[in-house]
Amino acid sequence: MEKSTIAKFALPVLLVSMLAACGEEEVAKKEEQYAIPVETTTVMQGNVSSFYSTTATLEAPQEANVVSRIAGLIEAINVEEGDRVQKGQILAVIDAKRQQYDLDRSEAEVKIIEQELNRLKKMTNKEFISADSMAKLEYNLQAAIARRDLAELQVKESHVVSPIDGIVAKRYVKAGNMAKEFGDLFYIVNQDELHGIVHLPEQQLTSLRLGQEAQVFSNQQSKNAIHAKVLRISPVVDPQSGTFKVTLAVPNQDARLKAGMFTRVELKYDTHENVITVPYSALINQDNKQALYVIDGTNANRREVEIGYREGDSVEVVSGIKPGEQVVTRGQQNLKDQSLVEVITPLDLASAKN
């Protein structure tokens, strides 16, 4: 009986001791903290601009459909698609033998009438020359000169020239083809400067002005901006779409852009100068509030902030931090308020990977 009584009392005591030991281990684990590695940056001051993002279609302000002014066989084609041409450069030559014959005949007619007029003017007996005959000859001379000039123009137009500086975008004919009068021969386009056509909501009309800066990107992923300016602003709003037309002057000396392309455009509305800026990637959106983690010794403190303009990866912070403070830019997703952190640099990460 005594042994069973001792066993009954010893078993509960043993269980209590084991539970106490487990509790102490859990407390020790809770008390044990690990430093979370993070990257930081210093809060700076700079300029941040506000942009309105939209899309634009590029057009060439200078383009020309080169047509044949006379009918005839195309003897030579001097340029091909993609060739750069100058204003007045000969693009093609059309057989102009028929036009040359007309020119020769017209020149002969002019000479005959001029000789007859000179003969009559040299006559000493002016009374035998009627005034009507002299007037008729002079009118005939003027008509003959007009026919000669027209024939000369047609011979000249057998050499098809470029009306503008640009690039041959299309060639519609080949050597040996029969050119029709006013038939298309070439399409010339000048893309040294392009026009970006933007349609904006009428609410933006009061925010635009001539010469306002804009950034043009060749596609949605591109980060290389081309600086453009507002060239024209339409004074009327389309009643069906509720938008107005804006034309941007887009420089394109390096020919990166092409007419007909769809591009991404960011119109600069306003600039806040000498304001507090941080990388946009440093922000944490929690409970619909923007926050940053600020380094305080070995801890990271969570601070709610108010943001303003955003430009690229920089964002304006209106309140919540001061210049010179260190904010977490990488690793903040793993943090809580007052978390223990270890500040590392990208160089440390690279050496750790190696």
Helices and strands as residue ranges (DSSP letters): H 2-31, E 36-42, E 44-59, E 62-67, E 72-77, E 84-85, E 90-94, H 97-122, G 126-128, H 131-156, E 159-161, E 166-171, E 178-179, E 184-190, E 193-201, G 202-207, E 213-217, E 226-233, E 243-251, E 262-279, G 280-282, E 284-286, E 289-296, E 299-304, E 306-311, E 314-319, E 326-330, G 332-334, E 339-343, H 346-353
